[in-house]
């Protein structure tokens, strides 16, 4: 299985979307929306903002391993 590194994050506050390249060496816990400046944090039970607000889960989750 090939790991995809580009995910589209959707801000829950304003609905703004943006494609971002996910890091492969660490989880991203915070993400600031370019449009409304809302600071996104992972939802309870998720390891990173990509797992909570992205179109794809982070690389470790895609691989089937534990994240951070």
Beta strands, then each sheet from edge to edge (+ up, - down):
strand 1: 6-10
strand 2: 17-21
strand 3: 30-32
strand 4: 39-41
sheet 1: 1+ 2-
sheet 2: 3+ 4-
end
